[in-house]
Amino acid sequence: MTAQEIVDQENAVLRAELGTQPLWAWKHSSTLRIRVQKILESSTSPTGIDPQYHYKANPATGLIELSPEYVDMPMLPMIPNSWVLCRFVPADQESIFRQRFGVRVEYPVGGIWQPLQHTALKPGVIPTRTDTWNMIQGARANRVAVRDFFDKAEEIQDKRERADAVRFGDMVRDRFSAGMEVPGSKSSASFFNAPSAEPVILTKESV
């Protein structure tokens, strides 16, 4: 059995245990590539660098346009011969991607495999079932930690919203009852429900 066939079996276990949202897989570091804008040193540029551009046909318009010149680079140059656990990241909308990276990185139309920190095996070592299960347990623990973080954040936000609603209700009652008759008397404008006399908490949408 070849190394790739062994890794394919391990990747099948990753899919079965972790699902495909996101998709996880062992990838060899030599196959992880990224396209970045070509940069040359420049003695005349204030920054000391000269980003490269070239003329290229726009497939959408057919027009010749000045475009960044991209070159293929290894994503992990310091890890040239190792298997690494990766997560597939779908591409953002290009406008969002450009806000983050400008033109320094070529837009990955179909998404990109993102290597995870501290998951590279020793050079030449093929992932075993033990390695795969260690990664599965780590991914699950991280997933629980992330879920707990967002649950806690949501709980804090709910408390803030409830407190804001109470403060807003107090402000509305103070503003509208000023100069009016005592709540509960005839012809008075009241924010109390008879007969319980419980205050009605108003939201901004109901005012």
C-alpha positions in Angstrom: 0.0 0.0 0.0 1.4 3.4 -0.9 1.7 6.3 1.5 -1.1 8.2 -0.2 -3.4 5.1 0.0 -2.7 4.9 3.8 -3.4 8.6 4.2 -6.6 8.3 2.2 -7.8 5.8 4.7 -7.0 8.1 7.6 -8.8 11.0 5.8 -11.8 8.7 5.5 -11.8 8.3 9.3 -11.5 12.1 9.8 -14.6 12.6 7.6 -16.6 9.9 9.3 -15.8 11.2 12.8 -15.7 15.0 12.2 -18.1 15.4 9.3 -17.5 17.7 6.4 -18.4 21.1 7.9 -15.6 21.9 8.0 -13.7 19.2 6.0 -10.5 17.9 7.6 -7.7 16.0 6.0 -4.0 15.1 6.2 -2.1 16.9 3.5 1.6 16.7 2.6 3.3 20.0 3.1 4.9 19.9 -0.4 1.4 20.1 -1.9 0.3 23.1 0.2 0.8 26.1 -2.1 -0.3 29.7 -2.2 0.0 32.3 -4.9 1.3 35.7 -3.8 2.2 38.9 -5.6 5.7 38.9 -7.0 7.9 41.4 -5.2 11.3 42.6 -6.3 13.8 44.6 -4.3 14.1 48.2 -5.4 16.8 50.8 -4.6 14.6 53.6 -5.8 11.3 52.8 -4.0 10.9 54.4 -0.6 9.8 51.1 0.8 12.6 49.2 -0.8 10.3 46.9 -2.7 8.6 46.9 -6.1 5.3 45.0 -6.4 5.1 43.5 -9.9 2.1 44.0 -12.3 1.5 42.8 -15.8 -1.1 43.2 -18.5 -3.7 40.4 -18.6 -6.9 39.7 -20.4 -10.0 40.0 -18.1 -12.1 36.9 -18.9 -15.3 38.6 -17.9 -14.8 41.7 -20.2 -12.2 40.6 -22.7 -10.3 43.8 -22.0 -6.6 43.9 -21.4 -6.0 45.2 -17.8 -3.0 45.8 -15.6 -3.1 43.0 -13.0 -0.9 41.9 -10.1 1.6 39.3 -11.1 1.4 36.2 -8.9 3.9 33.5 -8.2 3.4 30.1 -6.7 5.0 29.7 -3.3 5.1 26.9 -0.7 2.7 27.6 2.2 5.0 25.9 4.7 8.6 26.5 3.5 10.0 25.5 6.9 8.2 22.2 6.8 9.1 20.7 3.4 8.5 17.0 3.9 5.8 16.4 6.5 2.1 15.4 6.7 0.0 18.1 8.3 -3.6 18.2 9.5 -5.5 20.8 7.4 -9.0 22.3 7.4 -10.7 23.3 4.2 -11.8 27.0 4.3 -14.3 28.1 1.7 -13.4 31.4 0.0 -15.0 34.6 1.2 -16.7 36.8 -1.3 -13.8 38.4 -3.3 -14.7 41.9 -2.0 -14.3 40.7 1.6 -11.1 38.8 0.7 -9.7 42.0 -0.9 -10.5 44.0 2.2 -8.4 41.7 4.3 -5.5 40.9 1.9 -5.6 43.6 -0.8 -3.9 42.2 -3.9 -1.0 40.6 -2.0 -2.6 37.2 -2.3 -4.4 35.7 -5.3 -8.1 35.1 -4.6 -8.6 31.4 -4.0 -11.8 30.8 -6.0 -12.6 27.4 -4.7 -11.3 27.8 -1.2 -8.0 26.8 0.4 -6.6 24.1 2.7 -5.4 25.7 5.9 -2.7 23.9 7.9 -3.3 23.8 11.6 -0.5 24.9 13.9 1.5 22.3 15.8 0.0 19.3 13.8 2.9 18.6 11.5 4.4 15.1 11.9 8.1 14.4 11.8 9.6 14.5 8.3 8.8 11.3 6.4 6.4 9.9 9.0 3.1 8.7 7.6 0.0 9.4 9.7 -1.1 6.4 11.8 -4.6 5.6 13.2 -3.2 6.8 16.6 -2.2 10.1 15.0 -5.6 10.5 13.4 -7.5 9.8 16.6 -5.3 12.3 18.6 -6.2 14.9 16.0 -9.9 14.0 16.2 -9.9 14.3 20.0 -8.1 17.7 19.7 -10.6 18.9 17.1 -13.6 17.9 19.2 -12.1 19.5 22.3 -11.6 22.7 20.4 -15.1 22.5 19.0 -16.6 22.2 22.5 -14.4 25.1 23.7 -15.5 27.3 20.8 -19.2 26.4 21.4 -18.9 27.1 25.2 -17.2 30.5 24.4 -20.1 31.5 22.1 -22.7 30.2 24.5 -21.2 32.3 27.3 -21.0 35.3 25.0 -24.7 34.9 24.1 -25.7 34.5 27.7 -23.8 37.8 28.6 -25.4 39.5 25.6 -28.9 38.3 26.7 -28.3 39.8 30.2 -27.2 43.1 28.7 -30.3 43.2 26.5 -32.6 42.5 29.4 -30.9 45.2 31.5 -31.1 47.6 28.6 -34.8 46.8 28.2 -35.5 47.5 31.9 -33.5 50.8 31.7 -35.3 51.8 28.6 -38.7 51.0 30.2 -37.8 53.1 33.2 -36.8 56.0 31.0 -40.0 55.8 29.0 -42.2 55.7 32.1 -40.3 58.7 33.6 -40.6 60.7 30.4 -44.3 60.0 29.8 -45.6 60.1 33.4 -43.9 63.4 34.2 -46.7 66.0 34.8 -49.5 63.4 34.4 -51.9 62.0 36.9 -51.1 59.2 39.3 -50.9 55.9 37.4 -54.1 53.9 37.9 -56.5 56.9 38.3 -59.1 57.8 35.7 -57.9 59.4 32.5 -54.3 58.9 33.4 -51.7 57.6 31.0 -50.3 54.5 32.7 -47.8 51.8 31.9 -49.4 49.5 34.4 -51.7 46.6 33.7 -54.8 46.4 35.9 -55.5 44.5 38.0 -52.0 43.1 38.6 -50.3 46.5 38.6 -47.2 44.9 37.1 -45.0 47.3 35.0 -45.0 46.7 31.3 -41.4 46.7 30.0 -41.4 48.4 26.6 -38.9 47.7 23.9 -37.6 50.2 21.4 -39.7 48.6 18.7 -43.0 49.0 20.6 -42.6 52.8 21.2 
